[in-house]
Amino acid sequence: MAELAEDYATAGFARRLGWGSRPAVLLVDPAVAYTSPDSPLHLRTGEVAVEAMSSLAESARAAGVPVIWTRVRFADASCAEAPLFAAKVPALRAFADGSEFAGFAPPLSPAPGELVVVKHYASAFAGTSLAAWLASHHIDTLVIGGFSTSGCVRASALDALQNGFRPMVVRDACADRDAGPHDANLFDLNAKYADVIDLSEARTELAARA
């Protein structure tokens, strides 16, 4: 991995975007579906990432930095709002209204007044008003954690960049079904689309905004 990182750096990849002046924390789909062993979407390291996401939210609130949440919600098990996505991933039925897996994974929960973005696809930006909300609140940096690294976190980080926001993906606050996809996607995000940082850097930078 060190040799590969050196090769990428030599070619001009993995440069730092750096933090802007007005960050917000974006927690992508921190749902029971990813932490419950009974769910088809269960991630073995999901609980560890939940702890890191909780720490991120606490740090942001203490500094007066906005915390934004996303959740996937379908009206019923047909997932008709996203038919092709559901055909590709039938386990999305876990997010149908009434599902025991659709809620936020304890102890995570939006505080009163925090934005909750309901989505039907992987990206937090796809078919939502998130970009407009961020622009209207003069946000320039998104500190991102959530589930899963190779799916909704990756898609949201890429779209953040493409919409003009600096994506800071917090390694400790993300999880995937296996270490392989998790590590590979963090490597690729850091090379091309985002700054991948650890929780301590995120908390320090958020505290500096207090």
C-alpha positions as CSV (number, residue, x, y, z in Angstrom):
1,M,0.0,0.0,0.0
2,A,2.9,2.4,0.7
3,E,4.3,1.8,-2.7
4,L,0.9,2.4,-4.3
5,A,0.4,5.6,-2.3
6,E,3.8,6.8,-3.5
7,D,3.0,6.0,-7.1
8,Y,-0.3,8.0,-6.8
9,A,1.4,10.9,-5.2
10,T,4.1,11.0,-7.9
11,A,1.4,11.2,-10.5
12,G,-0.2,14.1,-8.7
13,F,-3.0,12.5,-6.8
14,A,-3.9,12.7,-3.1
15,R,-3.4,16.4,-2.8
16,R,-5.1,18.0,0.2
17,L,-8.2,20.2,-0.4
18,G,-8.0,21.5,3.1
19,W,-10.8,22.9,5.3
20,G,-12.9,25.9,4.4
21,S,-14.2,28.4,6.8
22,R,-17.8,27.1,7.4
23,P,-18.1,23.3,8.0
24,A,-21.1,21.1,8.6
25,V,-21.1,17.5,9.7
26,L,-23.0,15.1,7.4
27,L,-24.0,11.7,8.9
28,V,-25.0,9.5,6.0
29,D,-27.7,6.8,6.8
30,P,-26.6,5.8,10.3
31,A,-29.5,3.3,10.5
32,V,-30.3,0.2,12.6
33,A,-30.1,-1.6,9.2
34,Y,-26.4,-1.5,9.4
35,T,-25.9,-2.3,13.1
36,S,-28.4,-5.1,13.7
37,P,-27.1,-8.6,13.1
38,D,-30.7,-9.5,12.0
39,S,-30.5,-7.1,9.0
40,P,-29.3,-8.2,5.6
41,L,-27.3,-5.0,5.5
42,H,-25.5,-5.6,8.8
43,L,-21.9,-4.3,8.9
44,R,-19.6,-6.0,11.4
45,T,-17.8,-2.8,12.3
46,G,-20.9,-0.7,12.3
47,E,-21.1,-0.2,16.1
48,V,-17.6,1.2,16.2
49,A,-18.4,3.7,13.5
50,V,-21.6,4.7,15.4
51,E,-19.4,5.6,18.4
52,A,-17.3,7.8,16.1
53,M,-20.3,9.5,14.5
54,S,-21.7,10.2,18.0
55,S,-18.4,11.9,18.9
56,L,-18.5,13.9,15.7
57,A,-22.0,15.1,16.4
58,E,-21.1,16.1,20.0
59,S,-18.1,18.0,18.8
60,A,-20.1,19.8,16.1
61,R,-22.9,20.8,18.5
62,A,-20.4,22.1,21.1
63,A,-18.9,24.3,18.4
64,G,-22.2,25.5,17.0
65,V,-21.5,23.7,13.7
66,P,-24.6,22.3,11.9
67,V,-25.2,18.5,12.0
68,I,-27.1,17.1,9.0
69,W,-28.5,13.6,8.8
70,T,-29.7,11.5,6.0
71,R,-32.0,8.5,6.0
72,V,-33.4,6.3,3.3
73,R,-37.2,5.9,3.3
74,F,-39.5,4.0,1.0
75,A,-43.3,4.1,1.2
76,D,-43.5,0.3,1.2
77,A,-41.5,-2.8,0.4
78,S,-41.8,-2.3,-3.4
79,C,-39.3,0.6,-3.1
80,A,-41.1,2.1,-6.1
81,E,-39.4,5.5,-5.5
82,A,-36.1,3.9,-6.8
83,P,-37.1,0.9,-8.9
84,L,-33.7,0.1,-10.5
85,F,-31.8,0.6,-7.3
86,A,-34.1,-1.8,-5.5
87,A,-33.9,-4.3,-8.4
88,K,-30.1,-4.2,-8.0
89,V,-30.2,-4.3,-4.1
90,P,-33.4,-6.0,-2.9
91,A,-32.1,-5.5,0.7
92,L,-33.3,-1.9,0.4
93,R,-36.6,-3.2,1.7
94,A,-35.1,-2.7,5.1
95,F,-35.9,1.0,4.7
96,A,-39.6,0.6,3.9
97,D,-41.9,2.5,6.3
98,G,-42.6,0.4,9.4
99,S,-39.4,-1.6,9.1
100,E,-37.6,-2.2,12.4
101,F,-34.3,-1.5,10.6
102,A,-35.2,2.0,9.2
103,G,-34.6,4.1,12.3
104,F,-31.4,5.7,13.5
105,A,-29.0,3.4,15.3
106,P,-28.8,4.2,19.0
107,P,-27.4,6.4,20.5
108,L,-27.6,8.4,17.3
109,S,-30.5,10.8,17.0
110,P,-31.0,14.2,15.4
111,A,-31.3,17.0,17.9
112,P,-34.3,19.4,17.6
113,G,-33.8,21.7,14.6
114,E,-31.1,19.6,12.9
115,L,-31.8,18.9,9.2
116,V,-32.8,15.4,8.2
117,V,-32.6,14.7,4.5
118,V,-34.8,11.9,3.2
119,K,-33.4,10.2,0.2
120,H,-34.0,7.2,-2.1
121,Y,-30.6,6.8,-3.7
122,A,-27.0,6.5,-2.6
123,S,-26.0,10.1,-2.7
124,A,-27.3,12.6,-0.1
125,F,-27.6,15.0,-3.0
126,A,-29.6,12.9,-5.5
127,G,-33.1,14.2,-5.7
128,T,-32.8,16.2,-2.5
129,S,-32.5,19.9,-1.7
130,L,-29.3,19.4,0.3
131,A,-27.0,21.4,-2.1
132,A,-29.4,24.4,-1.9
133,W,-29.6,24.2,1.9
134,L,-25.8,24.2,2.2
135,A,-25.4,27.1,-0.2
136,S,-28.1,29.1,1.6
137,H,-26.3,28.5,4.9
138,H,-22.9,29.4,3.4
139,I,-21.4,26.0,4.2
140,D,-18.2,25.2,2.3
141,T,-17.0,22.0,3.9
142,L,-18.7,18.7,4.7
143,V,-17.3,16.5,7.4
144,I,-18.7,13.1,6.4
145,G,-19.3,9.8,8.3
146,G,-21.9,7.1,7.8
147,F,-22.8,3.9,6.0
148,S,-21.5,2.4,3.9
149,T,-18.0,3.5,2.8
150,S,-18.2,2.1,-0.7
151,G,-21.9,3.1,-1.2
152,C,-23.7,6.1,0.2
153,V,-20.6,7.7,1.8
154,R,-18.6,7.5,-1.4
155,A,-21.5,8.7,-3.5
156,S,-22.2,11.6,-1.1
157,A,-18.6,12.6,-0.9
158,L,-18.2,12.6,-4.7
159,D,-21.4,14.7,-5.2
160,A,-20.2,17.1,-2.4
161,L,-17.1,17.8,-4.5
162,Q,-19.1,18.1,-7.7
163,N,-21.5,20.6,-6.0
164,G,-18.6,22.8,-4.8
165,F,-18.2,21.6,-1.2
166,R,-15.0,20.3,0.4
167,P,-15.5,16.7,1.5
168,M,-13.7,15.6,4.6
169,V,-14.4,11.9,5.0
170,V,-13.7,10.7,8.6
171,R,-12.1,7.2,8.4
172,D,-13.2,6.1,11.9
173,A,-16.8,7.2,11.3
174,C,-17.5,5.0,8.3
175,A,-17.9,1.2,7.9
176,D,-18.4,-1.4,5.2
177,R,-19.2,-5.1,4.9
178,D,-15.5,-5.9,4.8
179,A,-12.2,-4.2,5.4
180,G,-11.3,-4.6,1.7
181,P,-14.0,-2.4,0.2
182,H,-13.7,0.0,3.1
183,D,-9.9,0.6,2.7
184,A,-10.0,0.6,-1.1
185,N,-12.7,3.2,-1.3
186,L,-11.1,5.4,1.3
187,F,-7.8,5.2,-0.7
188,D,-9.6,6.1,-3.9
189,L,-11.6,8.9,-2.3
190,N,-8.5,10.4,-0.8
191,A,-6.7,10.2,-4.1
192,K,-9.3,11.9,-6.2
193,Y,-12.3,13.4,-4.5
194,A,-11.9,14.1,-0.8
195,D,-9.6,14.5,2.1
196,V,-9.8,11.3,4.3
197,I,-9.0,12.3,7.9
198,D,-9.2,10.6,11.3
199,L,-11.6,11.4,14.1
200,S,-9.0,13.4,16.1
201,E,-8.4,15.8,13.3
202,A,-12.1,16.3,12.7
203,R,-12.7,17.0,16.4
204,T,-9.8,19.4,16.6
205,E,-10.9,21.3,13.5
206,L,-14.5,21.5,14.7
207,A,-13.5,22.7,18.2
208,A,-11.5,25.5,16.5
209,R,-14.8,26.8,15.1
210,A,-16.3,27.3,18.6
